[in-house]
Every structure is written in structure tokens, then in C-alpha cells.
Amino acid sequence: MKCTCIIYWNVSSRVWSIALFRPSNKGELMTPDNSKGRYPPSDEYRRTAFLKSADEYKKIYAESMKDPVKYWEKQADLIDWYSKGWKDAFTWNKKTNEFTWFKGGKLNVSYNCLDRHVRNGLKNTAAIIFQGEEDNDVRIYTYGHLLSEVERFANVLKKRGVGKGDRVAVYLPMIPELPITLLACARIGAIHSVVFAGFSSEAIYNRVADCSAKVMVTSDGSYRAGKKIDMKGKVNEVLEKETAVESVIVVRRTGADVVMERGRDFWWHDEMVKVPAKCEPEVMDAEDPLFLLYTSGTTGKPKGMLHTNGGYLVGAYSSYRYVFNYNPGQVYWCTADIGWITGHTYILYGPLSFGATTLMFEGVPSYPENDRFWQVAEKWGVDIFYTAPTALRMIRKTGDEWIKKHDLSSLKMLASVGEPIDADVWKWYHSVIGGGRCPISDTWWQTETGSIMIAPMTGAFDLKPGSAMKPLPGIEAGVFKEDKTPCGTGESGNLYLNRPFPSLARTIWNDHAKFVETYWSAFPGHYLTGDGARVDEDGDFWLLGRVDDVISVAGHRIGAAEIEAALISHPAVAEAAVVPVPDEIKGEAIYTFVTLKDGFTDSEELKKALVNHVRNVVGPIATPKTIQITGGLPKTRSGKIVRRILRKIAGGSRSDELGDTTTLIDPAVIDALIKGRN
Ligand code: WTA
């Protein structure tokens, strides 16, 4: 604990005296303002926050809107540049939807996350605390040690011929070698592309092939809830097909027997000792790509979102500072997987560029028992905790006694991401996990936006359960009707971000036309988020979920079209339509309607085979909850499947609740679908 020491002249006793002040740690409770249903932060919390009042926020926000470019240039001052050689901090060609931020500025992201902290006195401060699935499996990386590991691995990559602009595909579990790999790529200017460890070999192949990765980094296997999972075997399957991959670096994690191909596959631990210890950071242009991350959209093909060095880092740093109120010495824990954007920005780049201590957890909330999160939080004295509503719903279901077993008094701030958090779960999170003391930041953002866009700045706002509240400074968000006129107070519509900001993805890898069509064609000059929202009388945002055919299962985005394509690739399937259904724990689950080719008949076995087929093609995260075999699907005269109706049928609606069915080519199909509902 930090103390302040004051030496003063004691007038009454006429001696010099010393007074020691410790910050109070009373754990002041937040007192809900019942008249308005709001939760103001306690004074104790407010004192430690970056923004301390609504007025302070309003002033900064208004300034940022008056001159967004100037505002972002000020944010860019917070990171280290070799040179700020840009002429125009922002350029935007509205015709081609190409835009740049800080182009001509030179920096290195790994320098910003490591070297500058080592130089500024954080060499022996913990950068990453790794907590393995087994409790005694712990590794602590100080900033100094992490830098050495990153330098060595950067040299391993160089030895394998990786240079500036080359793609490195990363298929690793949540172990420290994962952030080390990403920072090593950033150090030498290679573009990393992480594939979530839960994807199947076909999904890995699509991503590796799309970006023509030169090197892959993987492990022999991973641990999940006490079981060993194969990883290298999947990579071997991927590499049976034609790819650009020349070498594979393999981390030994589980010790499983794996097939290594001579000349192509190399063990991490062998290579690390063969290379020089030092590796100077490459000088990168702000607009050089930093990474690709694939995300699901409305077509079958995942999109490789491209993020740049300068803009992304400025967004990651600046948002981390506004939202999490990190104070030196605290332990910050984001429970996401680095395979998703939340892990990229808020386990790795945000906290490390800020000089924070970030906890990285390999396990799951329910292993070995249902209190695992709280046991870890207590063990490490976690101050700031960031998770997803799906995890909260699951934990709540197992019973509060698991939480009450632990002393969670170190927690000061809580946050949520990935899906709307409903008021009920919010209040439970606040009272049971946060002990009534901790404000909650419901953070809205996307893979594309790179960093948090809308979220309460918790020292400044009186919180409203269920609302993500206000955009961060520099971000202008708006809700518009289909005709592009602004929605009135309380009216639902499409959420747009009104112009490009530094951390927004620049393009889709190899497909700029799709980038333009997906995000910029609906309302030129405005970025289409694909989410519905409304704004209340106080100007606070309420997020309403996706308005397109993207399903959010346990907070993971999965394109309906990706699952449909997988189903159609099965020999028995003629046609498939996939829709979300509400799910108590996962938020949404996958409901599939399938028509069969002639010669195939409905059976439990076939349904099981179809479920397995989807798991194999896309991965276990896309496992359908329900397969309904049907004779036909509702279609318009032009042959379009009407998903609006299928959503309602899957959700249990009666035939008179389906809305307009007159445009269907064969309305009779509806009765059959309702009868055949599982
Ligand atoms: C949803 C995750 C409501 C939203 C960072 C968005 C949310 C998609 C929230 C992006 C939130 C994320 N409230 N919905 N606080 N956060 N979403 O790309 O539908 O994996 O479009 O990025 O998650 O998911 P992605």
C-alpha cells in the first residue's frame, strides 16, 4: 500500500513531527439513488478514478467533438514515437473509404508495451501473471523478463525467415507463449493472425490460407477442465493441404506424443536457446498492419479485419485509461481468450502499453469447482475484473454460496463485454460479486472497432443497470432509422459510428470491396455496426443485440451463413437455414432448419451426424442446439429464405404471431414447421 509521509512543525509541542497517511480502504458502499434507479460511485472510488465527474467527461467529450483530429493527436502523445512525422494526422477518401491515422509517424508497439516501461522503472514490476488451470502452475513475467523472452522469440521468427509484413498464424492455448508470440511479431513488424483454440482444422485452414501465413506457432496440446486436448494434430491436418506455411514452431505444453515433420516443425524450447538474446524493435509506420483477426459476418466466409500499429495502439491505450481506472500496484484481470479481440486489446495491448499488471488465466470458471474464478481473484488480490455476461449467468446459476466462500474485498471495479447485460444480472454482479462497492462498466465495442466505443466511465457517471451509457471521448455514435433519419428519444434503430477513428479496422484482408459494402454502403460516411440500439432521455445508449444474421453464442460471434455452408456440405443436406434462439446461459443458441436431399430420411442418428459435422467443420463453438428436419423453408417469390419468420418459429411463436406471411410463395410450409418444432 502506498503511504504519504508529511514532516511538520508541531506548534503545541514545539517539535518536528512525522505524520503517515494511508489511503483509506474502507470499501465504501455505493448507495443506489432509488428515485432514479441509478448507482453513483462512492467518493472513495471516485477519488481513484481517471475521470471524476460528469462535468469533466462532458468537457473533454465536447472538446473532442469540436476537433476530433486534434483530440486524437493529443491521445497519440500518450504513446512513444520514434518520430511524429505525419503531415495530416487523419486522411479520409470518402469515395474509396480508405482512411489513415498518423501516417508517416514511426513507432513500435512492442517497444511501447515493454522497453519504455523497463526504462521508466517498471523492470521488476509484474507485467503478466499467468495462472494455469492447475493452481500450482504459475508463471510471473516482470516487464524486464517479458522483454527478454519477446526479444528471443522475435529472433526465432527471424531465423525462420519472417520479416516485416509477413503473416504468422497463431494457434495456441492461453499460455504465456501466446502473448510472447504476438509481441515478438509486433517487434519485427510481422502481422499476427490468431486463430481461436476452439476452432476445427477446416476453420483453421480457411484462416491460414486466406492470409497466406508463412509460419505457424502452436503447441502439442492444451488443458481444458482437466482434459488434454490435441492441437498439433489439428495443425498437421491443416498442413496436409496446400498452404504457404514453411515452418511451425511448437510449444511443449501437455507433453503429448505428437508427429513433428523434420525440416518444417521445430520445438519452441530448442529454438529459444539457439538465438541471440537481443533484438532491436523494427521502426514501423503508424499505418503498417499490426494484426489480422478473423470475425464472422453475414456471409459464409470469415473476414480478416486488419488493424494498424499506430491507430490501434492509441485506441487501446486511451480506452484502457478511460474505462478501467487502473492505479499502480493493482492487479487487473480480463477473463477473455486472446483468440478474440477482447483478449488482444484488454489482456495484452491495452494493459501492457499502460504498464499495468495483467492476469492471464488458462482455465474455466467451473474447474476444478464452481468457485474457480473467485478462488483466483482472492489468491491474486484482483482489483479490476472484466468478464462476459454469459460467464456471469452460468456462475449465478450454480449458486451464490460458491462466491461467498471467498474474500473478494480487493475488487474495486467490474466490467462486462460481448453481449447486452440485462439489469437483473447487472444488479446481481454488483451486489454479490462486487459486494455493493464496485461500479460496473458495460463496454460496447467490436473486433472491427479495435477498442471500447461506448461504456460508462465509472468515476464520472451515475450508473444505470443495463446501459452502456456514453461514447468515449473522440467517438461519435448515432442511432438512425432505415431511412437514415435520426431516431427520436427511446426509439430503436441501427447504431452507426459517425466517422473513422484511429482504432477502427482499415480493411478486410484481400477484400476491400467487401469492407466498403459491409460497413460503409448503407449510410455513406457512417460506419454500420450491425447492432440495434436506442438512446434515452439522458443521452444514454442501450444496446439491443445484432440486427443482422450474426449469432452471439456465449458472446462469440458466429455467422449463420458459416453454419449453413457447413450443413450444406453434408451429403444428406439440400438446404439449411440457421437462426438464433434465446438461451438462458449462452444468451443465444443455434437453431437449424434443414431440408434433406431425396433418398435421405429424418432420424435421430442423422441429426446427431449433422451436429457432429458442424462441430468438425466450424468447431465446437458452433454446435447447434437444435436440428429441425423439415420438408420446406419459408421463401419469398424471389427465393429468399425469410429468417424473420424462422426466428419466431424457433422461439416458440404461434402461427398468428408471425407477422406478415403473405409474401411467401407457399404459406402452407409454416404449419408444417410449427408442427415439426422440437
Ligand atoms: C456484441 C467483442 C451489447 C455486439 C468485443 C457487437 C455487445 C458484437 C457488447 C461484437 C455490450 C459486444 N453490449 N452487445 N457491452 N459488447 N457486444 O467482434 O453485438 O466478438 O456487435 O467483439 O458483440 O463482437 P466481437
Residues whose N, C-alpha, C, O or C-beta is under 5 A from the ligand:
A	BS01	WTA	I341 T342 S416 V417 G418 E419 P420 I421 D442 T443 W444 W445 Q446 T447 T529 D531 L543 G545 R546 G555 R557
